[in-house]
Amino acid sequence: MTAVLEAQGVRKVYRGGDLALVEVLNHVDLSVLRGEVVAIVGSSGAGKSTLLHLLGALDEPTGGDIRLNGVSYASLSESARDGLRNRDIGFVFQFHHLLREFTALENVMMPLLIAGWADDRARARAEELLAAVDLAGRMTHRPTQLSGGEQQRCAVARAVVHDPKVLLADEPSGNLDNYNSGRLNELLFGLVRKLETSLVVVTHNPLLAQRADRTLLLQDGRLQPVDSAEVMP
């Protein structure tokens, strides 16, 4: 199968407070197939979130190349990268980042309206996804009126509403209790399997990592395969 998302020789170097150079990622290689779920684990500060931001075109690597469906991010203008993020990539973060002044329905509609969808069509699609994450009765509620689990499920619906080629999730259930964490993970995996969307998820949750097709450990700036059964809480 052809890879949907590829990273080759990706490096990321920052300049620290003492002006010394700090290499967070050191020639990272990654290939994600269509519909594949890849979990990335590692200690805090290992660079997992940094890698996810690079894969999502939210930041630029110091070196190497990242491609989505064979198109290199480096070949795109800033506006083209913006379009790629809105059209082809979904994001779920540890904190939902919902817009507080809008309802759940309006939050999920937002990416489609930005992409130029007609209001009626965007509304129908958003309602479909909110129902799929068990929020059919909460569509008119604003984020402050939703529980933590409901907020995160709304964020998942928003992330997949435009049927992205790849979904990037950074500790999606890390801010939830065990019950809501398990429920969110069930919904997340169900949606990506149904939509055949590739998922790259950064997690410390061993139960989540064990459900992935592959688990990779980020250590010393590089990715290496690891048996998910060995991932400890």
C-alpha positions in Angstrom: 0.0 0.0 0.0 1.1 3.6 -0.7 1.9 5.7 2.3 -0.4 8.6 3.0 2.0 10.5 5.3 5.8 10.2 5.1 8.7 11.8 7.0 12.2 11.3 5.9 15.3 12.4 7.8 13.3 15.0 9.8 15.4 17.1 12.1 14.3 19.9 14.5 16.8 22.1 16.3 16.0 24.9 18.8 18.2 27.5 20.3 18.0 27.2 24.1 17.9 30.0 26.7 21.7 29.9 26.9 21.8 30.2 23.1 23.1 26.6 22.8 21.5 24.5 20.0 19.3 21.7 21.2 18.4 18.9 18.7 15.0 17.6 19.6 14.5 15.3 16.5 17.4 13.6 14.8 16.7 12.2 11.3 13.3 10.8 12.1 11.7 8.5 9.5 8.1 7.6 9.5 5.6 6.1 6.9 1.9 5.8 7.7 -0.4 3.8 5.4 -4.0 4.6 4.6 -6.3 3.7 7.5 -3.3 2.7 9.7 -3.2 3.7 13.4 0.3 4.5 14.7 0.9 5.3 18.4 4.0 7.3 19.4 5.2 6.9 23.0 8.1 8.3 24.9 9.1 10.3 28.0 8.0 13.8 28.6 10.2 16.2 26.7 11.2 13.6 24.1 9.8 15.7 21.3 6.5 13.8 20.6 4.4 17.0 20.4 7.1 18.7 18.3 7.0 15.8 15.8 3.2 16.0 15.6 3.3 19.7 14.9 5.8 19.1 12.1 3.6 16.3 10.6 0.6 18.6 10.7 2.4 21.5 9.0 2.0 23.6 12.1 5.8 24.1 12.2 8.7 23.6 9.8 11.5 21.1 10.3 15.2 22.2 10.4 16.0 19.5 7.9 14.4 16.6 6.1 11.1 16.3 4.2 7.5 15.6 5.1 5.0 14.6 2.4 1.2 14.1 2.4 -0.1 12.0 -0.5 3.3 12.5 -2.1 3.2 16.3 -1.9 6.2 17.8 0.0 5.3 20.5 2.5 8.4 22.3 1.5 7.0 22.8 -2.0 3.9 24.6 -0.8 3.3 28.3 -0.2 2.1 29.4 3.2 -1.5 29.7 1.9 -1.3 26.3 0.3 -0.1 24.8 3.6 -3.1 26.5 5.3 -5.4 24.9 2.8 -3.8 21.5 3.3 -4.3 21.7 7.1 -7.9 22.7 6.7 -8.7 20.1 4.0 -6.5 17.1 4.6 -5.4 17.0 8.3 -7.5 16.7 11.4 -6.1 17.7 14.9 -7.2 16.6 18.4 -5.3 18.0 21.3 -5.2 17.2 25.0 -7.3 20.3 25.6 -10.3 20.6 23.3 -9.6 24.2 22.0 -13.3 24.7 21.2 -14.4 28.2 20.5 -16.3 29.2 23.7 -18.7 31.7 22.0 -20.0 29.1 19.6 -22.3 26.0 20.1 -21.0 22.5 19.7 -22.7 22.4 16.3 -21.2 25.7 15.2 -17.7 24.5 16.3 -18.0 21.4 14.2 -19.3 23.3 11.2 -16.5 25.8 11.3 -13.9 23.9 9.2 -16.4 23.2 6.5 -17.6 26.9 6.4 -14.0 28.0 6.1 -13.6 25.6 3.3 -16.5 27.1 1.5 -19.3 24.6 2.1 -22.9 25.9 2.0 -24.4 26.4 5.4 -27.1 23.7 5.0 -24.6 21.1 3.8 -22.1 21.9 6.6 -24.8 21.7 9.2 -26.0 18.3 8.0 -22.5 16.9 8.1 -21.8 18.4 11.5 -25.0 17.0 12.9 -24.1 13.5 11.5 -20.7 13.6 13.3 -22.0 14.9 16.6 -24.6 12.1 16.6 -21.8 9.6 15.9 -20.0 10.8 19.1 -23.2 10.6 21.2 -23.8 14.4 21.3 -27.0 14.6 19.3 -28.8 16.1 22.3 -26.0 18.6 23.1 -25.6 20.4 19.8 -26.9 23.8 20.9 -24.8 23.8 24.1 -21.7 26.0 24.3 -18.4 24.4 25.5 -18.8 25.7 29.0 -22.1 23.8 29.2 -20.5 20.5 28.3 -18.6 18.1 30.5 -14.9 17.5 29.8 -15.7 14.2 28.0 -18.3 15.9 25.9 -16.0 18.7 25.0 -13.3 16.3 23.8 -15.9 14.2 21.8 -17.0 17.4 20.2 -13.4 18.2 19.3 -13.0 14.7 17.7 -16.1 15.4 15.6 -14.7 18.7 14.5 -11.4 17.0 13.6 -12.9 14.5 11.3 -15.9 16.5 9.9 -14.0 17.2 6.6 -13.0 13.5 6.2 -9.2 14.2 6.6 -6.6 11.9 5.1 -4.8 11.8 8.4 -5.8 12.6 12.0 -3.1 13.7 14.4 -4.0 13.4 18.1 -1.8 14.6 21.0 -2.8 12.9 24.3 -6.5 13.1 23.3 -7.7 11.4 26.5 -5.0 12.7 28.8 -7.2 15.2 30.5 -10.0 12.8 31.2 -10.9 10.3 33.9 -10.7 6.6 33.2 -14.3 6.2 32.2 -14.4 9.1 29.8 -10.9 8.3 28.5 -12.1 4.8 27.6 -15.3 6.1 26.0 -13.4 8.7 23.9 -10.9 6.1 22.7 -13.7 3.8 21.6 -15.3 6.6 19.6 -12.0 7.8 18.2 -11.0 4.3 16.9 -14.5 3.7 15.6 -14.5 6.8 13.6 -11.1 6.4 12.0 -11.9 2.8 11.1 -15.2 3.8 9.6 -13.7 6.7 7.6 -10.5 4.8 6.8 -8.5 7.8 8.1 -4.9 7.3 9.1 -4.3 8.2 12.8 -1.0 9.2 14.5 -1.6 9.5 18.2 0.9 10.6 20.9 0.0 9.0 24.1 1.1 7.9 27.6 -2.0 5.6 27.9 -0.9 2.0 27.5 -4.4 0.8 26.7 -4.6 3.3 23.8 -1.1 2.3 22.5 -2.0 -1.4 22.6 -4.9 -0.7 20.2 -2.7 0.8 17.5 -1.5 -1.2 14.5 2.0 -0.1 15.4 3.7 1.5 18.4 6.8 3.6 18.0 9.1 4.9 20.8 10.6 8.4 20.4 13.9 8.3 22.2 17.1 10.3 21.7 15.5 12.1 18.8 14.7 9.0 16.8 11.7 6.7 16.3 12.1 2.9 16.9 9.5 0.1 17.0 8.4 -1.2 20.3 6.0 -3.9 21.4 2.9 -2.1 22.6 2.6 -4.7 25.4 5.8 -3.3 26.9 4.4 0.2 27.2 3.9 1.0 30.8 1.6 3.6 32.4 
